[in-house]
Amino acid sequence: MTARLPFPDGVLVVDKPQGPTSHDVVTLARRALGVSRIGHTGTLDPMATGVLPLVIGRATRLAQFLTASDKDYEATVAFGRTTNTYDAMGTIITTSGERPTRDQVEQALGRFRGTFEQTPPAFSAKNIAGARSYDIARKARDGVVTLPKAVTITVRELNLISCDGETAVLQMRVTAGFYVRSLAHDLGAALGMGGVLTALRRTRSGEFGLEGSVPLADVLQAGREALAARLLPFSLLLPELPAVTLRGPEQVVRIKNGVEIAPADLLVALTPLPELVRVIGADGTLVALARPAKTPGFLHASVVF
């Protein structure tokens, strides 16, 4: 009997359908691929669809860096009501017979571009005094919920694609930690009639887009070899970061043992040193992520693979 080869390290971009949670997708993919080390890089609500990058094997150690990337979304907001979850799946709190014109929506959107403080929904995974915000909200007996602390986010792009009076379709590029549900709620509040998110599709997460994604149904049905061919290899991740190449195996051993790397240990030294660099071995493999050390010009590994 031929032993099954280990699944490669890297990122598999899943096109998540409506229904399952991000955790559900990870669980299903773990079973389909036969891997134990697997995670995702940015939660999508059950209602949301689109890009959900799965980090596999050693790539799980890059999750914190991949999660911090900008995200692109297409969202539909319906006007005239508010809910406790800020989306169409929640309990209706208020209703209004008013509806906005396209010009009113466009004008209101102006206040949601750039950098500002955004308050996440009460029904979110934000931490409040050691507990998940959604757990606290579900246990609120008097209906009064505690909102998480506001966070600083940046909306780099926010465009109104269409508006028919009842709903508006928005396209946006935002920093990590942004809640589209909060945008829908806050936009409705700015218009004075309420608003809820009724549809959301993530079209890009950092370097990963829909063009390289695999539908979840295919993940469950395709063979491991076919899915391995769709994997973005581990050594090609974080291409936006500058890279330095070690001179040889001796330097690889040293950096993995926590020894600082001098400019002479590199084929080509970077000056000045960026905040974070990829460290590549002489064979082209990704060895570590490193930051400037206390010694000027030297590098110290932050993550070693």
C-alpha positions as CSV (number, residue, x, y, z in Angstrom):
1,M,0.0,0.0,0.0
2,T,1.4,3.4,-1.1
3,A,1.7,5.9,1.7
4,R,-0.1,9.2,1.1
5,L,2.2,12.1,0.6
6,P,1.9,15.1,3.0
7,F,-0.1,18.0,1.6
8,P,2.1,20.9,0.6
9,D,2.5,24.1,2.7
10,G,0.8,27.2,1.3
11,V,-2.5,29.0,0.8
12,L,-5.6,27.6,-0.7
13,V,-8.1,30.4,-1.5
14,V,-11.7,29.2,-1.0
15,D,-14.7,31.0,-2.5
16,K,-17.0,30.7,0.6
17,P,-20.7,30.3,0.0
18,Q,-23.5,31.6,2.2
19,G,-24.3,29.5,5.2
20,P,-21.2,28.1,6.8
21,T,-19.0,30.0,9.2
22,S,-15.3,30.5,8.5
23,H,-14.6,27.9,11.2
24,D,-16.9,25.5,9.4
25,V,-14.9,25.9,6.2
26,V,-11.7,25.2,8.0
27,T,-13.1,22.1,9.5
28,L,-14.5,20.8,6.2
29,A,-11.2,21.6,4.4
30,R,-9.2,19.8,7.2
31,R,-11.1,16.6,6.5
32,A,-11.0,16.9,2.7
33,L,-7.2,17.6,2.6
34,G,-6.3,15.3,5.5
35,V,-4.2,18.0,7.2
36,S,-4.1,19.1,10.9
37,R,-2.4,22.4,10.6
38,I,-4.9,24.7,8.8
39,G,-6.5,28.0,9.6
40,H,-8.0,31.1,7.8
41,T,-6.9,34.7,7.5
42,G,-9.9,36.9,8.2
43,T,-13.4,35.8,9.3
44,L,-16.4,36.0,7.0
45,D,-19.9,36.1,8.6
46,P,-22.2,33.1,7.6
47,M,-24.2,35.5,5.4
48,A,-21.0,36.6,3.5
49,T,-19.5,35.0,0.5
50,G,-16.2,35.2,-1.3
51,V,-12.4,35.1,-0.7
52,L,-11.4,33.1,2.4
53,P,-7.7,32.2,2.3
54,L,-6.8,29.0,4.1
55,V,-3.3,28.8,5.5
56,I,-1.9,25.2,5.5
57,G,1.1,23.7,7.2
58,R,3.9,26.2,7.8
59,A,1.9,28.9,6.2
60,T,-0.2,29.0,9.4
61,R,2.7,30.9,10.9
62,L,2.1,33.7,8.4
63,A,-1.6,34.1,9.3
64,Q,-1.0,37.2,11.4
65,F,0.7,39.0,8.6
66,L,-1.8,37.9,5.9
67,T,-4.8,38.8,8.1
68,A,-3.4,42.4,8.4
69,S,-3.8,43.0,4.6
70,D,-6.4,45.3,3.0
71,K,-9.8,43.7,2.0
72,D,-12.1,44.5,-1.0
73,Y,-15.8,44.0,-0.7
74,E,-19.1,44.4,-2.6
75,A,-22.0,45.1,-0.3
76,T,-25.7,45.7,-0.5
77,V,-27.4,47.9,2.0
78,A,-31.2,48.1,2.5
79,F,-32.7,51.2,4.0
80,G,-35.6,51.7,6.3
81,R,-34.8,49.4,9.2
82,T,-32.2,48.6,11.8
83,T,-31.5,45.2,13.5
84,N,-29.5,44.2,16.5
85,T,-26.9,42.5,14.4
86,Y,-26.7,45.3,11.7
87,D,-27.6,42.8,9.0
88,A,-30.8,41.2,7.5
89,M,-30.4,38.1,9.8
90,G,-31.0,40.0,13.0
91,T,-34.0,41.1,15.0
92,I,-35.7,44.3,13.7
93,I,-35.3,47.1,16.1
94,T,-36.7,50.1,14.2
95,T,-38.4,50.8,10.9
96,S,-38.9,53.9,8.8
97,G,-41.0,54.7,5.7
98,E,-38.4,57.1,4.4
99,R,-36.0,56.2,1.6
100,P,-32.9,58.1,0.2
101,T,-32.2,59.5,-3.2
102,R,-28.9,58.5,-4.9
103,D,-27.5,62.0,-4.3
104,Q,-28.3,61.7,-0.5
105,V,-26.5,58.3,-0.3
106,E,-23.5,59.7,-2.2
107,Q,-23.3,62.7,0.0
108,A,-23.6,60.6,3.2
109,L,-20.9,58.2,2.0
110,G,-18.4,61.1,2.1
111,R,-18.1,60.9,5.9
112,F,-17.0,57.2,5.6
113,R,-13.9,57.7,3.5
114,G,-10.5,58.1,4.9
115,T,-9.4,57.3,8.4
116,F,-11.8,57.4,11.3
117,E,-13.1,55.6,14.4
118,Q,-15.5,52.8,13.8
119,T,-17.5,51.0,16.5
120,P,-17.9,47.2,15.8
121,P,-21.3,45.6,16.1
122,A,-22.3,44.2,19.5
123,F,-22.8,40.8,17.7
124,S,-19.1,40.4,16.7
125,A,-16.1,38.5,17.8
126,K,-14.5,41.5,19.5
127,N,-13.1,41.0,23.0
128,I,-14.8,42.8,25.9
129,A,-13.2,42.1,29.3
130,G,-12.1,38.6,28.2
131,A,-15.4,37.6,26.6
132,R,-16.6,37.6,23.0
133,S,-18.9,40.5,22.3
134,Y,-21.6,38.3,20.7
135,D,-21.7,36.2,23.8
136,I,-22.3,39.2,26.0
137,A,-25.0,40.5,23.6
138,R,-26.8,37.2,23.6
139,K,-27.0,37.2,27.4
140,A,-28.3,40.7,27.7
141,R,-31.6,40.3,29.4
142,D,-32.8,43.9,29.2
143,G,-32.0,44.3,25.5
144,V,-29.3,46.8,26.3
145,V,-26.0,45.6,24.9
146,T,-22.4,46.8,25.4
147,L,-20.7,47.8,22.3
148,P,-17.0,47.0,21.8
149,K,-14.5,49.9,21.9
150,A,-14.1,51.9,18.7
151,V,-11.1,51.1,16.5
152,T,-9.2,53.2,14.0
153,I,-9.8,52.0,10.5
154,T,-9.1,53.4,7.0
155,V,-11.5,53.3,4.0
156,R,-9.2,53.6,1.0
157,E,-12.0,53.4,-1.6
158,L,-15.7,53.6,-1.3
159,N,-17.9,53.8,-4.4
160,L,-21.6,53.8,-4.9
161,I,-22.3,51.3,-7.7
162,S,-26.0,51.5,-7.8
163,C,-29.0,52.9,-5.8
164,D,-32.7,52.2,-6.5
165,G,-34.1,53.9,-3.4
166,E,-34.6,50.7,-1.5
167,T,-31.0,49.5,-1.6
168,A,-27.5,50.7,-2.5
169,V,-24.7,48.6,-3.8
170,L,-21.3,49.6,-2.6
171,Q,-17.7,48.7,-3.6
172,M,-14.9,49.3,-1.1
173,R,-11.3,48.7,-0.2
174,V,-10.7,48.8,3.6
175,T,-8.0,48.0,6.2
176,A,-8.1,45.0,8.4
177,G,-10.6,45.1,11.3
178,F,-13.3,47.0,9.3
179,Y,-16.9,45.9,9.8
180,V,-19.1,46.3,6.7
181,R,-22.1,45.7,8.9
182,S,-21.2,48.8,11.0
183,L,-20.9,50.8,7.8
184,A,-24.4,49.7,6.8
185,H,-25.8,50.6,10.2
186,D,-23.9,53.9,10.4
187,L,-24.8,54.9,6.8
188,G,-28.5,54.3,7.7
189,A,-28.1,56.4,10.8
190,A,-26.4,59.2,8.8
191,L,-29.4,59.2,6.5
192,G,-31.9,59.2,9.4
193,M,-33.8,56.1,8.3
194,G,-31.7,53.1,9.3
195,G,-29.9,50.6,7.2
196,V,-28.9,47.0,7.3
197,L,-26.4,44.8,5.3
198,T,-28.3,42.4,3.1
199,A,-25.5,40.9,1.0
200,L,-21.7,40.9,1.2
201,R,-19.0,39.4,-1.0
202,R,-15.3,39.7,-0.4
203,T,-13.6,40.0,-3.7
204,R,-10.0,40.3,-2.5
205,S,-8.0,39.7,0.7
206,G,-4.5,41.1,0.4
207,E,-2.8,39.4,-2.5
208,F,-5.6,36.8,-2.9
209,G,-8.5,37.4,-5.2
210,L,-11.5,35.5,-6.6
211,E,-9.6,34.8,-9.8
212,G,-7.5,32.2,-7.9
213,S,-10.2,30.9,-5.7
214,V,-11.7,27.4,-5.4
215,P,-15.5,27.0,-4.7
216,L,-16.0,25.2,-1.4
217,A,-17.9,22.4,-3.2
218,D,-14.8,21.7,-5.3
219,V,-12.7,21.5,-2.2
220,L,-15.0,18.8,-0.8
221,Q,-15.1,16.9,-4.1
222,A,-11.8,17.3,-5.9
223,G,-8.9,15.1,-5.1
224,R,-5.9,16.2,-3.0
225,E,-3.6,16.4,-6.1
226,A,-6.0,18.7,-7.9
227,L,-6.2,21.0,-4.9
228,A,-2.5,20.9,-4.4
229,A,-2.1,22.3,-7.9
230,R,-4.3,25.3,-6.9
231,L,-2.2,26.0,-3.9
232,L,-0.1,29.2,-3.7
233,P,3.3,27.8,-2.6
234,F,4.6,28.8,0.8
235,S,7.8,30.4,-0.6
236,L,5.8,32.8,-2.8
237,L,3.7,34.3,0.1
238,L,4.0,37.9,1.1
239,P,5.5,39.1,-2.2
240,E,5.0,42.7,-1.2
241,L,7.7,42.4,1.5
242,P,11.4,43.1,0.5
243,A,13.5,40.0,0.4
244,V,17.2,39.2,1.3
245,T,19.0,36.0,0.4
246,L,21.4,34.3,2.7
247,R,24.8,33.3,1.4
248,G,24.6,29.6,2.3
249,P,23.5,26.8,4.7
250,E,25.7,28.1,7.5
251,Q,23.6,31.3,7.7
252,V,20.4,29.4,7.6
253,V,21.5,27.4,10.7
254,R,22.5,30.6,12.4
255,I,19.3,32.5,11.9
256,K,17.2,29.5,12.9
257,N,19.3,29.4,16.2
258,G,18.4,33.0,16.9
259,V,21.8,34.5,15.8
260,E,21.6,38.0,14.3
261,I,22.4,38.2,10.6
262,A,25.1,40.6,9.5
263,P,25.1,42.4,6.1
264,A,28.1,40.2,5.2
265,D,25.8,37.1,5.6
266,L,23.6,38.3,2.7
267,L,24.2,38.2,-1.0
268,V,22.9,41.8,-1.2
269,A,22.3,43.9,1.9
270,L,19.4,46.4,2.1
271,T,20.1,49.9,3.2
272,P,18.2,51.2,5.0
273,L,16.6,48.1,6.4
274,P,12.8,47.9,6.1
275,E,10.6,47.1,9.1
276,L,10.0,43.5,8.0
277,V,11.8,41.4,5.3
278,R,11.6,37.9,3.9
279,V,14.8,35.9,4.4
280,I,15.4,33.5,1.6
281,G,17.8,30.6,1.6
282,A,20.3,30.0,-1.2
283,D,18.0,27.3,-2.6
284,G,15.1,29.8,-2.9
285,T,13.1,28.6,0.1
286,L,11.5,31.0,2.6
287,V,13.6,30.6,5.8
288,A,12.3,33.4,8.1
289,L,10.7,36.8,8.5
290,A,13.1,39.3,10.1
291,R,13.2,42.8,11.6
292,P,16.1,45.2,12.2
293,A,18.2,44.1,15.2
294,K,19.5,46.5,17.8
295,T,22.9,46.4,16.1
296,P,22.7,48.8,13.2
297,G,22.5,46.9,9.8
298,F,21.8,43.5,11.4
299,L,18.7,41.4,11.2
300,H,16.9,39.3,13.9
301,A,14.4,36.7,13.0
302,S,10.8,37.3,14.1
303,V,9.4,34.1,12.7
304,V,11.5,31.1,11.7
305,F,10.2,28.2,9.4
